[in-house]
Amino acid sequence: MSKIVVIGSSNTDLIAKINEFPKIGETIKGISYLQVMGGKGANQALAAHRLGGDVKFITSLGNDLNGINSIDYYKKEGLDASLSLIVEDVPSGVAMIWVDKNGDNSIVIIPGANDALKPEYIKKIEAEILKADLIVLQMEIPYETVRYICNFASSNNKQVMLNVAPAMVLDKDVIEKIDILVVNETEAELISGENISIIGEEAVVDRLRFLGAKTVILTLGKKGSILKNDQLYLKVPAFTVNTVDSTAAGDTFCGALAAGLSRGHRWQQAMEFASAAAAICVTRMGAQTSIPDENEVISFLSQNI
């Protein structure tokens, strides 16, 4: 099994379940409240870990109650976060999440200590990062750090998977260093400068590949996902489930994909595994509380394929 290093954000998620999103100036009564661990980096690291990957997670936390609780939680989960940066006088990251009756969400993130994960710290732990076969990144840490890691990984022949979430325009020299680019429709349009409704899904994927990404995966929610590289073009349908909360579905997909690839799965098998994990995720509330383990996904696939 190859090794995975996930470098990214860690947040405490404050989740309010509501019937409908409030209008400006409106006060509404919520249905329920939940506080759980989140952050795109942590979600993807935990997903890859629960789903069979050999994972090391690198993040930045404040030396506060949320940060201490996060480290304790990762230890209990068996997720190695020993290389994480702990900073003073800066609070750990927080995300405030509204989830409506349809399972759609609206999220506000306060990055806090996540913004302290700078290239200077990455330089100090480069030797540990080089032990990885696959480096997984997202966009809730500074862009300069993502750029530095992409350049560092490329110069050392290490594979990089970048999930461009939250959506952000990427410089071409960064895209050229990415082995696996994972984007949803909004992210794909922003990076490519194209409109999917005008030119189509495959054309947008082709545009992203033209910009330099070696393999592009476009996730399409209930419509499934598309993968394209020099050797392959795949369309993988989504599984039909009852959606309760879509929080962390994309992160679960990415973590599951990394885990599958690290175990030598071919693209079709890895994509189906990731789609199944994401499908299970949306049937539950919360971020990391909704991430399934490997046995759950295997059982789900046996019943749905």
C-alpha positions in Angstrom: 0.0 0.0 0.0 1.3 3.4 -0.9 1.4 6.3 1.6 -0.8 9.4 1.7 0.0 12.8 3.2 -3.0 15.1 3.4 -2.1 18.8 4.0 -4.9 21.1 4.8 -7.4 22.7 7.1 -8.9 21.7 10.4 -12.1 23.3 11.8 -14.7 22.9 14.4 -18.1 22.8 12.7 -21.1 24.4 14.3 -24.1 23.0 12.4 -27.7 24.3 12.5 -30.4 22.3 10.9 -33.2 24.6 9.6 -36.3 24.3 7.4 -35.3 27.1 5.0 -32.4 29.6 4.8 -33.3 33.0 6.5 -33.8 36.1 4.4 -31.7 39.2 5.1 -32.7 40.6 8.5 -34.9 37.6 9.3 -34.7 35.6 12.6 -35.9 32.0 12.3 -36.2 29.1 14.7 -33.8 26.2 14.0 -34.6 22.5 14.2 -31.4 21.2 15.8 -27.7 22.0 16.6 -24.6 19.9 16.3 -20.9 20.6 17.0 -18.4 18.3 15.3 -14.9 18.2 13.8 -14.5 19.4 10.3 -12.3 21.3 7.8 -11.7 20.1 4.3 -8.2 18.8 5.1 -9.3 17.0 8.2 -12.4 15.6 6.4 -10.3 14.2 3.5 -7.6 12.8 5.8 -10.1 11.1 8.1 -12.0 9.7 5.1 -8.8 8.3 3.5 -7.9 6.8 6.9 -11.3 5.2 7.7 -11.4 3.9 4.1 -8.2 1.9 4.3 -5.5 4.4 3.5 -2.1 4.8 5.2 -2.5 8.5 6.1 -0.5 11.3 7.7 -2.4 14.5 8.3 -0.6 17.9 8.5 -2.6 20.9 9.7 -2.4 24.0 11.8 -4.3 24.5 15.1 -4.5 27.1 17.8 -3.4 26.3 21.3 -7.0 26.6 22.5 -9.8 24.3 23.5 -10.9 23.5 19.9 -7.3 22.8 18.9 -6.7 20.5 21.9 -10.0 18.7 21.3 -9.1 18.2 17.6 -5.7 16.6 18.4 -7.3 14.4 21.0 -10.0 13.4 18.5 -7.5 12.5 15.8 -5.6 10.3 18.3 -8.8 8.5 19.2 -9.5 7.9 15.5 -6.0 6.6 15.0 -5.2 9.3 12.5 -1.5 10.5 12.6 -1.5 14.3 13.0 1.8 14.4 14.8 3.4 16.8 12.3 0.7 19.5 12.8 1.6 23.1 13.6 0.3 24.5 16.9 0.3 28.3 17.1 -0.2 30.6 20.0 -2.5 33.6 20.2 -4.6 32.5 17.2 -7.8 30.6 17.5 -8.4 27.3 15.7 -10.5 27.4 12.6 -14.3 27.4 12.9 -17.1 26.8 10.3 -20.7 27.8 10.8 -23.0 25.6 8.7 -26.7 25.9 7.9 -28.4 22.8 6.5 -31.9 23.1 5.2 -34.7 20.5 4.9 -33.4 19.4 1.4 -29.9 18.7 2.7 -28.4 21.8 1.0 -26.0 23.8 3.0 -24.6 27.3 3.4 -21.2 27.7 5.1 -19.1 30.5 6.6 -15.5 29.7 7.5 -13.3 31.6 10.0 -9.8 30.2 9.0 -8.0 31.2 12.2 -4.9 29.1 12.6 -5.3 27.5 9.2 -3.9 30.7 7.7 -0.6 30.1 9.7 0.2 27.0 7.6 2.8 28.8 5.5 5.6 27.5 3.2 8.1 28.2 6.0 6.6 25.5 8.1 6.3 23.1 5.2 10.1 23.5 4.5 10.8 22.2 8.0 9.0 18.9 7.4 9.9 18.3 3.8 11.7 15.1 4.6 8.5 13.6 6.1 6.4 14.8 3.2 8.8 13.0 0.8 7.8 9.7 2.4 4.4 10.0 0.8 3.5 8.6 -2.6 0.4 10.8 -2.9 0.0 14.3 -1.5 -3.6 15.5 -1.1 -4.4 19.3 -1.0 -7.4 21.6 -0.8 -7.8 25.4 -0.8 -8.6 26.2 2.9 -4.9 26.9 3.6 -2.9 29.8 2.0 -2.6 29.7 -1.7 1.2 30.3 -1.4 1.4 27.1 0.5 -0.5 25.1 -2.0 1.8 26.5 -4.8 4.9 25.7 -2.8 3.8 22.1 -2.1 2.9 21.6 -5.8 6.3 22.8 -6.9 8.1 20.8 -4.3 6.1 17.6 -5.1 6.6 18.0 -8.8 10.4 18.4 -8.5 10.5 15.3 -6.3 8.3 13.1 -8.6 5.5 12.9 -6.0 1.9 12.7 -7.1 -0.4 15.6 -6.2 -4.2 15.5 -5.9 -5.7 19.0 -5.6 -9.4 19.5 -4.7 -10.0 23.2 -5.6 -12.5 23.8 -2.8 -13.4 26.4 -1.9 -13.4 27.6 -5.6 -10.4 29.7 -6.6 -8.7 30.7 -9.8 -5.4 28.8 -10.2 -2.3 30.0 -12.0 -1.3 27.9 -15.0 2.1 27.0 -13.5 0.3 25.5 -10.5 -2.2 23.5 -12.7 0.7 22.1 -14.6 2.0 20.5 -11.4 -1.2 18.7 -10.6 -1.6 15.0 -11.3 -5.2 14.7 -10.2 -7.4 17.8 -10.3 -10.8 17.3 -8.6 -13.4 20.0 -9.2 -17.2 20.4 -9.0 -19.1 22.4 -11.7 -18.6 25.8 -10.0 -14.9 25.2 -9.5 -14.4 23.9 -13.1 -16.1 27.0 -14.6 -14.1 29.4 -12.5 -10.7 27.8 -13.3 -11.4 27.2 -17.0 -13.2 30.5 -17.6 -15.9 28.6 -19.5 -19.6 27.9 -18.9 -20.6 24.3 -18.7 -24.2 25.1 -19.9 -22.7 26.5 -23.1 -19.8 24.2 -24.0 -20.7 21.1 -22.1 -19.1 19.0 -19.4 -16.5 17.2 -21.4 -15.3 20.4 -23.1 -14.7 22.0 -19.7 -12.7 19.0 -18.6 -10.7 19.2 -21.9 -10.0 22.9 -21.1 -8.7 22.0 -17.7 -6.5 19.4 -19.2 -5.2 21.9 -21.8 -4.2 24.1 -18.9 -1.9 21.4 -17.7 -3.8 19.0 -15.3 -2.9 15.4 -16.1 -6.1 13.8 -14.9 -9.3 15.8 -14.3 -12.2 14.6 -12.3 -15.4 16.6 -12.5 -18.0 15.8 -9.8 -21.6 16.5 -10.8 -23.6 15.7 -7.7 -26.6 13.5 -8.4 -25.4 13.2 -12.0 -22.2 11.3 -11.0 -18.7 12.2 -12.1 -16.4 12.4 -15.1 -12.8 11.4 -15.3 -10.5 12.1 -18.3 -6.7 11.8 -18.9 -4.6 10.8 -21.8 -5.6 7.1 -21.6 -9.1 7.1 -20.3 -12.5 8.8 -20.4 -15.0 7.6 -17.7 -18.5 8.5 -16.7 -19.4 7.1 -13.3 -23.1 7.5 -12.3 -24.0 8.5 -8.8 -25.9 6.2 -6.4 -29.5 7.1 -5.6 -29.9 7.8 -1.8 -32.0 9.9 0.5 -30.0 13.1 1.1 -30.0 14.4 4.6 -26.9 16.7 4.6 -24.5 17.2 1.8 -21.7 18.5 4.1 -18.4 16.7 3.5 -19.7 14.7 0.5 -17.0 16.1 -1.8 -14.3 15.6 0.9 -15.4 12.0 1.5 -15.2 11.4 -2.3 -11.6 12.8 -2.4 -10.5 10.9 0.7 -12.0 7.6 -0.6 -10.5 8.2 -4.0 -7.0 8.7 -2.5 -7.5 5.5 -0.4 -8.6 3.5 -3.3 -5.7 4.6 -5.5 -3.2 4.0 -2.7 -4.4 0.4 -2.6 -3.8 -0.1 -6.3 -7.3 0.2 -7.5 -7.8 1.0 -11.2 -9.6 4.2 -12.0 -13.0 2.6 -12.5 -12.9 0.8 -9.2 -11.5 3.8 -7.3 -14.2 6.1 -8.7 -17.0 3.7 -7.8 -15.6 3.3 -4.3 -15.4 7.1 -3.9 -18.9 7.6 -5.3 -20.3 5.0 -2.8 -18.5 6.6 0.1 -20.0 10.0 -0.8 -23.4 8.5 -1.2 -23.3 7.1 2.3 -22.0 10.4 3.6 -25.0 12.4 2.5 -27.5 10.2 4.3 -26.1 11.4 7.6 -25.7 14.7 9.4 -22.4 16.5 9.9 -18.9 16.3 8.4 -16.7 13.7 10.0 -19.6 12.1 11.8 -21.0 11.2 8.4 -17.8 9.6 6.9 -18.2 5.8 6.5 -15.6 3.2 7.1 -14.3 0.7 4.5 -16.6 -2.2 5.5 -19.7 0.1 5.1 -18.6 1.1 1.6 -17.8 -2.5 0.6 -21.2 -3.6 1.9 -23.0 -0.7 0.1 -21.3 -1.6 -3.2 -22.2 -5.3 -2.9 -25.9 -4.2 -2.6 -25.9 -1.5 -5.3 -23.7 -2.8 -8.2 
